Amino acid sequence: MRLNVNRVLHTPDAGENFHFEMDLQDLEFGGEKPVINPVVVDGRVQNKAGVLLLELQTSTTLRCRCSRCLERFDLPKTTDYSCVLAEEKQFEDSDDIVLLDHDEVDLDDLARTAFILDMDTVVLCSPHCKGLCPGCGVNLNRETCRCKKQVDPRLAALAKLLPREDA
């Protein structure tokens, strides 16, 4: 969605709201396609003392796989983004300034980039997820592991110093 900000650009204290949806269901992230619903984008362009401020928020639901226990779960995802819109950059190294193209801004591109950059590489089904047993692979959130405790071979000499339970 391209938004023409000419009216807002030349009118002090003017503003314009926008709302649209993006289909990112084909977006592959971490070997999965986590976006299961359209991404809703809401925002506003505001002229504050001659400076155009753009604020937007994206929201959707992701279908994720827990990084510890590998269970699937749904995760609400919201991303906030803001920047300054300008006709030309005064400083080349400013990432917070987006250049207008003939008084227009590409909201799809900004929202998509903000959404992707805010994606988490590690997601957990719960902060207290116990994960999988490294020995038998059982989900420790659902059942107790029945693996016999193995002594780390590097510590085997120390284990000989401990009193034995069967003695």
N, C-alpha and C positions, 0 to 999 in steps of 0.2 A: 504494500500500500504506500503510495507516494502522497505526501501531504504538502500542499502549497501553503506557505506561511507568509505570503506577501502582505496580507491584511494585518496580521499580528506584528510583522516586522516593522511596519510603518505607523503603527498606532500604539502610543504609550499605554501601558497597563492592560492591553488587550490580551486575550487568551483564547485558546481553542482546545476543546476536549476531543479525544479520539477513542474509538473502540473497534477492535476487529479480532478475528481468530486466524491462527496459522495452523496448517496441518503439517506436523512434524513426525507423523507416525513412521515414516521411512528413515528417520534419523537413526543412524547406527552409532552407538556409544558403548565402548567396552565389549564389543562383540554381541551386543543385544540391541533390540529396538524398544527402549523403555517407554516411549511416549504413547499412551493408549487412548488419550482424549485430545481434542483440539486444544491448542495453547491459546488462552484468552489474553489479549493485550488491552490494557486500559492505560490512558495517559493524558497528559496536558502539555501544551506549548504555551508559555507565558512570556510576555514582554515586561521585563523588570528593569526600569531605568535605561531602556535602549538595548538591553542584553536579552537575547532569547534563551530561555531555559526550557529544556525538555525533560520531563520526568515520565517514566513508564513503569508498569508492573506487568509481569507475565505470570500466569498461574495455570496449572494443569495437574494431572495425576500421572505418576510414573509407575510402571510395573517393574519392580526391581528384584534382584536376587541378592540376598544377604551375603555379605563378604565373609562371614564367619560360618554360618550353618547352611548356606546355599538354598534356603527356603525362599519361595517367591512371596512378595507382599506388595501392597499398593502404598505409595508414598506421595502425599500432596507436595507440590513443588511451586514455590513462589520466588520470583526474582525481581529485584528493584534495580532500576538503572536511571541515571540522570547525566545530562551533558549540557554543554552550551552550544548553540547553533550560531554559526557565523558565516558571513559571505567570503571572508578571507582570514587566514591564520596570521597572527602577528608574531607568534613564536612557533617554530617548527616542531619542537619537542613536546607539545601539549597533546596528550591523548584524550583530554576531557572536552576538546573542541571538535565538533563535527561540521564540515563544510557543507553549505547549501549548494545545490545544483539548480541554478535558475530559480531561486526562491523555493525550492522543493527539498524535502528530506525523505529518504527511503526508510520508512518505519519498519518494514519487514526485515530489512537487513540489520538495522539496529537491534530490534527485538530478538531476532534469531541469534545474533552474535552474543548479546548479553545472556540469553538463556543457555547457550552452549558453554560459555565461559564459566557459568555458575554451576555447572553440573558437578556432582561429587563423584570422585573416583572410587571411594569406599563408602558403601551404604550398609547400615545395620538394621535388622528388623526391630531391634530394641537395644538400648544402651547396655543392657545386662545380658545380651546374647552370649551363651557359653560356647557356641560353635560346635565343631565336630571333634570326636576323639581321634587323635592322630594314629592310634593303633588299630582300632576296629572300625572307625568311621561312623559310629553311632551319633545321632543328633543329641547332644548333651542337654538340650532344652526339654526334650521329651522323655528321655530315659537315662538311667545310670549306666555308665560304662562297666563292662565285666572283664576288662583286660587285667591280666596280672601285671602288677607294677614291675617294670623292668628297671634294673639298676643301670645307670649310665656307665658304660665301660670305662670311662675316664675316672669314675669315682669308685670302681670296684674294690680297690685296695682299702679305701676308707670304710666300705661296708663291712669288711672283715673285722674291723675294730669295734663295731656295734654289737651289743648282746643279741643273741638270736632268740626269736620268740618261741621256738619249739624246744629250746634247751631247758 
